Amino acid sequence: MIVQQIYTGCLAQGAYYIESDGEAVIIDPLREVEPYIRKAEQNNAQIKFVLETHFHADFVSGHLDLSKKTGATIVYGPNAAPAFDAHIARDLEEIKVGRITLKVLHTPGHTMESTCYLLKDEQGKEVGLFSGDTLFIGDVGRPDLAQKLVADLTQEKLAGYLFDSLRNKIMTLPDDIIVYPAHGAGSACGKNMSKETTDTLGHQKATNYALRASMTKEEFIREVTTGLVAPPAYFPLNVMMNVQGYESIDKVLERGQHALTPDAFEAAANETSALILDTRDAQIFSKGFVPNSINIGIDGSFAPWVGAMIPDIKQEILLVTDEGREVEVITRLARVGYDFTIGYLKGGFSAWKNAGKEVDEISTIEAGELSAIISKGEVNVLDVRKTSEYRSEHIPGAENVPLDFINDSMARLDKNKTYYVHCAGGYRSMIFNSILRARGFNKLIDVTGGFKSVKESGKFKVSDYVCPTTLL
């Protein structure tokens, strides 16, 4: 028996490859399915089933392409109603894969079709639980997503279902079972996930707040629903793609891989409503970019921030990337449903600059320089980190304008004022600056290295920036 977790850090997502006696099953696959197919081919195995724990909100699953390319049967748990052929399993149904068994455990709460798969080895021993978004390491799935699609499913009602699912279906299992969740720390599908991506169920019973043995249902509902922030706007759109179906990623890649000369790129930008997305490093971007470009670096939390900043998943996109990374960027956009990349700048930004095209830039400043400017009088400092980060510690006098709510933040700013903008390390502030720059804010200055550099510079005393009791 082979059990392999295939973890994707950008999405904090775990897919699983399970194999026994020449047959394989994939659980919660990503959009690009070739790695799963190659793995099975290398092992001379046939992919027999694609098991989905639920209709995912934070990414587009690869179930349709994987089924079409391998003949595998797509499986969902009870209550699922996809718009394509799939096997809707019964609660406690057993699925045979080689000499092992996967038992269906219907666990509504995160969503109504949420299902876990209990793995039994060749001897019938229960050894693993593929828990989807029902149980994470250190947390449980948030109960406020399904209500975006079904109005009468309040988060309190869903949390009550989740309590029952955990107590009746999961906590009764043996302590030595390994829990294999769909997500880890960094995912917006929970609020308190561990960096660990597997654990024993027994350890989770002892350490996971939501599995506290003495907890009442009322306490569970209160604790699980407290502190939830609004989910990214693209979540319900991804759910509908997973329910209704989508275009093959092969066609998405083909459409996006149009290499455009600087002249053709400029014409496409002028003649369409395409958004210019520059995925280079923030500091490289600041030194020169195609006017009106938005910077979301490929080497950060790319997909979640794309989802948060670009509200329409059908938005046409023109890419500026590091040379050789075009396919990677198109693929990672498609993972979260952004399928309409229409081309990329051949030769990257250097080609644009060498062609004599107009170039824009964003001014930057080091933390030490900012300290000197602040010491001379009142300045406008914008902290675009989350409110929780800001409340923990911040530069005195800085205004908190979280990137997550950029439209609200923008409404509070004056285009005629100069603003010094920072986040934690420089990634989010450049997203913020590039978006506002494209909307006519020309006096934004980025603080290189963000709040981390502010602390490390030694130019700000601890008493200057530690403000644990500050409230907005």
N, C-alpha and C positions, 0 to 999 in steps of 0.2 A: 504493500500500500504506500502511495506517495501522497503527501499533503503539502502543498507549497503555497505560501502566501505571496502574492504579487502586489507589493505596496507602492503606491504612487504618491510621493511626498507633496507635490503641488496641490493635490486634492485631498491629501490625508486619507486616501482611500485604499482599502484592501480587497482585492479580488482573490479568488482561490482556484487552484488547479488540483484536482483529486483524481487519482488513478489507481485502478486495481485490475490485474489480470487482462490487460489489453484494452480496457474501457476507461474513459475519462469523463469527468463532469467539471464544468466551469461555473463558479458561483459569482454573481455580480460582476460581469466583465465590463471593462472599459470599452469605449467606442472603437478603438483600433484593435482588431481581433487577430491580426497576423501573429503576434507573439504566442497566443494560446494555440493556434493551429500548428506553428512550427514546433512548439514543445511536444505536442501529441505526436507529430510526425517523427520527431527524433526518437521518441520512445516506442514507435510502432503501435501507438494506441489510437483508438477511435473515440472522438468526442461524442458521447451518447446523449447527454442532457446539458442544458443551460438553465441553471436554477437561479431564480430571482427572489431575493428576500422581500422586496416591495417595489413599488414604482418610485424610483429615485428622484430626488428633487435637485441635488447638487451636481449631477452629471448625467449625460445621456449614455445609457448602457449600450453594450454591443450585442445584445441578444439577437436582434433581427439579422444582422450581417453574419454573425457566427452560425446561426441556424441555417441560413441560406447556403453558406459555404461548406458546411459539414453534414447537413442533414439532421443535426441534433434537435431534440424536442425541447421547446421552451416550457419551463414549469413555473407557475406562480401558485401561491397559497390561496385558501378560501377568500371569497369576496372580490377577488381580482376580476376585472372585466376588460381585458385588452381588446383592441380593435384588429387583432391579427390572430392567427392560429396559435394556440398554446394549450397545454394541459393544465387545467385548474385542479390542483391536488386537494384531496380531502384531508381534514385534520387527522393526524396519526397515520396517514398513508405511508407505506414504506417503498422506497425507490431503490432498486437493485443496480449496482454498478460493479461489474466483475464479481468479486467475492465479498464486497462490503455492502452496507445498507445505509441509506440516508432516510431518517424518519422525519416526516413533516410535523412541525409543532406550530400551530396557528397562534400567533401572539399579538393580537391587535393592541393598539395604543399609540405607537408612533404614527402609523396609518392603520386603516381598518383591514388591509390585506397583509400587513406585516407578518412574516413567517420566518421561523428559525428552522435549521436543518440539523438534526442530531445524528452524528456519525457513529456507526457501529462497525468495529473491525471484523476480520475474518472469523473470529470466534464469537461474535455477537456482543462483545463488550462495548459499552458506551464510552467513547474516548474523546469526542470533540463536539462542540456546538458552534455552528456558523450562525451567529446571532444577529446579523444584519444591523439595523439601527434600533433594535429592541434593547440590547445590552451592549454598552461600550466598556472599555477598561476605565473604571473610575466614574462612570456616568451611565445614563440611559438616554434613549432617543427623545428629542423634544416633542411634546404633544400638541404643537400649535401649527403644524404645516398642513395637515389634511383639511383643516377648517377653511383654508384659503380656497378649497375646491368645493367643499360641502358645508354650507353655512350653519346648519344646526349641529355640527360636530364642534362644540366648544372645546377649548384646550382643557378645561376642567373635566369634561366628559371623557375625552381621550386619555387624560392622565389617569382617570379611574380605571379605564380598560387596561391601561399599561400596568397598573398596580396588580390587577388580577392576573394578567398574563405572567408577570414575573413571579408572583407567589405560587401560582397553580401549575405553571408549565416549566419554569426554569429553576427556581430555588429548590425544587424537590429532586433535582438531578444530583448525581454523585459529586462530591467535592473535587475529585481528581480530574474531572473533565476539563479539557482545554477550551477556553472561550476564544473564538476567532471572529472579531467584530468587523463591520464594514468600514469603520473609520477610526482615526486616532486624533491626537491633539492637533488643533488647527482647523478642524472641520466645523462648519456652522450648523451641523446637524445635532450638536449637543453643546453643553456649556462648561463642562468640567472634565474633559477627557484627558487621560494619561498619555504620556509620550510612548509608553509601552503599547505594543500592538497585539499582544496575546497575554493570557494569564490563566491560572486555574480558577474554576468557579468558586472553590472554597476560599481562596484569597479574596476574591471579589465580595463574597458574602461577609467577610471580615472587615473590608476596607471601603467598599463602595457605599456612599451615603444612602443611595436609593434602595439598597438591599438590607438595610438595618432591620434585624429580626423583630424589634419591638415597635417598629413604625406602624402607625395606623394609616388607613387609607386617606383620611383627612390631612394628616401630616405629610404624606407622600405627595398628594396633589399640591399642597402649598409649597413644598420645597422644590418640586420639579418645575413648577410654573413661575417661581420667583427668579427674577434676574434675566429672563429671556429678552433678547433684543430682537428687533425686526429682522426677519430673514432676508437675504438678498432678493431683489426683485425678479431675478431670472428663475428662481426656484419653481414657481408654478408653471412656467413655460417649459422647463425641462420635464416636469411631470407629464405634461400633455404630450410631449414628444415620445416619452417612454410608453405612454398608454396608446397613442394613436399611430405611432410609427414615424419613420423619418427616411430621408434620402440616404443611400449607401455612402459610407465614408469614402469609397473609391471615387465617386462622382464629385464629392466635396473637394478632395485633394486635386483632382483633375482640373476643376474650375479655378481653384486658388493658385495653381502653379503656372500662371501666366507671367512670364518675365517681361516687364515693361521698361523700355528705355526712358530716360528722364523726360523726353518730349511726350511720349505716350502716357507716362505716369501723370504728368501735369494735365494733359488733356482729359484723362479719366477723372482726375480730381475736380476739374472744372465743369465737366459735362454730366457728372452723376452726383448723387447725394452721398457718395461714399465717404466714410470716415477714414482719415489717415492715422493708422496705428503704428507707432514706432516702438519697437520692443527692445531697443538697445539699453545698456546700462544708463542709469539716471545721470551720472556725471558726464558721461560721453555725450548723451543727448543734449545736456544743457549748453555745451560748447558749440552746437550747431545742428539745426534740424529743418526739415521742410516746414514752411509756415503753416500754422493751424494743425500741426500734428499733435496727437495725444500720446504721451509716454506711459506705457505700462511694461516694465521690464520683464523679459522672459525668465530671468533668473531669480525672481521673487515669487510671491503668492499670485502668480499670473492669472490663472483661470478665475479664482474668486473675485479678484478686482476687476477683471473684464466684465464679469457678471454684474458687479455692483455699479460700474460706471457707464456701461452701455445698455440702456434699458430695453432696446429692441433686438431680439436675437436674429431678426431678419435684416438687420442693418448691413448694407454692403460695406466692405472693408478693403482698403488698400494698405499693404504692408511695407514698412521699412524695417529690415532686420539686419543682424550681423550676417555676413555672407556665409552661405552653407546651412543656415538654420531656418530657411523658409518653410520646409515641409514640417519641421518640428512645431513651428508656430501655428501653421494651418491646422495641424492635428490637435494641438492643445486648445485651440479655439473651438474645434468641432466637439471636443469632449464635453463642453458645456453648452452646445447647441448653436454656436455661431458658425453657420455653414456657408455664409455668403462672402467669403474672401474672393475678390474678383481679380487679384493680381498683386505682384510685388515689384519693388524698384530693383531692377537688375543692376548689380554692382553696388547696391546699398547707397548710403548717404554720400559716400565719396564720389560716386558717379554723378549724383545730383549737383554736388559742389563743383566738380570738374567741368560740368556742362555750363557753368556760369549762371545757374538758376538762383533765384532769391533764397536767402538763408536767414533764419531767425535764431535767436539764442536767449537763454535765461541767465541772468546774473547770479553769481554765487558768492558766498562769504564764509570765511572760517569762523569757528566759535569764538576764538580770541578777538577777532575783529568786531564781532557782534558785542562782546563784552565792553570793548572800548567805546562803541557807539552808544550803548545803553548808559554808560557812566557819564556821558555828556548831556543827557537829557531824555525826555520822553520819546519813545519810539513805539511803533506798532509791530508787535510780535504775534504771529499766528501759530498756534499749536494744533496740528491737524490729526493728532492721535485720538484714539477713543477717549470718551469722557472718563472712563475708569482709570486710564493711564494718566490723564491730566490731573485727576483728583489725587492720585498717589504722590506725584511730585511734578513741579513745573517751574518755569522761569517766572519770577514775580512780574505781574502786569501782563503776562501773555494771555491772549484771548483764545479760548478753545473753540475751534471750528472743525469738527470731525470730518474727515474725508468721506466717511460713510453717508453723510448728509450734506453733500457738497452744494446742492441747489439751495438749501436753506442757508448754508454758510455764505454763499455768494451774495445772497440778498442783503446781507448785513455789511457788506464791504463797499468802500468808496474807490472808484477807479482812479481818482485823482491823488490818492494817498499811496505812500510807499509802505510796503509790508515785508517783514522778514519772516519767512515761512520755514517751519521745521516739523519733522515727525520724530520717530525713534532713531532711525538710521539713515534716512535720506530717500527711501523708496517711495513712500506714500506722499511725501511733500512734492516730489517731482510730478507725480500724477496730478496732484492738486494744482500745481503751478502751470502745468501744460494745458490743462482744461481751461483754467481761467485766462491764460494767455490767449487761447483761441477765441475767447469771448470778450476780448478787449481790455483785459487787465494787464497793463504794460509796466507796472512798477512793483513787480513781485521779485523778491530776492531770496534765493534758496540758501538755507544754512547747511553747509556741507557736513555730512555725517550725522545730522540730526541731534536729538537730545543726548545721545550717547557721547558725541564729541563735545557737547556743552559740559557734561560732567567730567570728561577726561581732560579737558583743557586746563583745569585748575584755575581758570579765570573767574569762576563763580563759586563762592563759598557754599558749603552745604546748607547753611541757614538761608541762603538766598533762594534756593530752588526746592527745598523739601517743604511741601505744604500739605500734609496729609489730611487736614481738616477743611481745606478749601472746597466750597460748593459753588456750582454755577448759579 
